[in-house]
């Protein structure tokens, strides 16, 4: 609960201060409304994930920590495969449900310190700081792909979507925020062109030695 106290002096007839009077007002409801407004301004209304603006703020913080601690930061651009077919087949309400489920599965793929943001219709961004090597980002992407590709059960039927992911890593692929997001986006399109439901690194990195996934 939140309160605000207002104090003012009480004067005698001769102008001297007799004492101090306080008036206390509870402002909990107002604080809750202000907090809700702030939350709505920085979070997606459907999935409750951070929006791109908040994600960029957290990415900037991750960059600062990475410079001090000499760690890597992974930026992963996620685009769903087959989502349009879900909307066309089952309707937009089902599509919204699928997006909510995908959001939860992405959150299950990352650590508590990482950020998952919704930045478009079926596009998401993962920011993973404190990585020892780029392969740590690949493992997160691989887990996300595995979880997202599992069936999503609707009321009487089930839907299936995949995820194409592009990965850019700071400092290997640069330390400019906008450039890193663009390189992750470009890598995601390379994943799409290579067959979808997979991940690719930005630049000329050949991938990793993790089984099955990667390009």
C-alpha positions, 0 to 999 in steps of 0.5 A: 500500500502507498501513502502520501503525507502532507505536513503544514504548520499550525500558527498561534494568533501571534504568528508563532508556530504552535505545531505541525499538522499532518494529513495522510492520504492513501494513493495505492489505487493511483499507483496501481493505475500508473504502473498498469499504464507503464506496463501497457506502454512497454508490453504486447497486449496479446502475449504480455511480452516486452515490445521492441522498445523495451527489448532495445533498452534491455539489449543496451544493458546487455551490451554494457555488461558484456563489455565489462565482463567480456561475455557474448550477447546473442540476438535471435530473430524468430519468425514462425513457419506455417502461422498463416495456414493456422489463421486461414484454417482455424481463424484468427482467434485460434491464431491468437491462441497459438501466439500466446502458446508460442510466447510461453514456449519461448520463455521456457527456452531461455533463462530468467535473465534473458528477454523474449519480445514480440516485435511483429505479427508472428515475429519475436526477438530473443536477447541472451546476455552473458554467453560464454560462446556463440554455441550457447545461443545456438542451444537456446535456438535449438530448444526454442525450435523443439518446443515450438514445433510440438503440437498446439491443442485447440478446442477440437483440433491441433495446430502445428507451427515451426520457427525459423531463427537467425542469430547475431552475436555481439561482439563477433557480428558487431556491437551496434544494436540496430545492425545486430538486429538487422543481421539476425533478421537477415540470417532468419531469412537465410534459414527460411530459404534453406528449408525453415524450422531451423537456425542460422548464424549471421555472417560467414560462421559455418554453424556449430557442431550441435546435432541436426540443427544449424546452417 
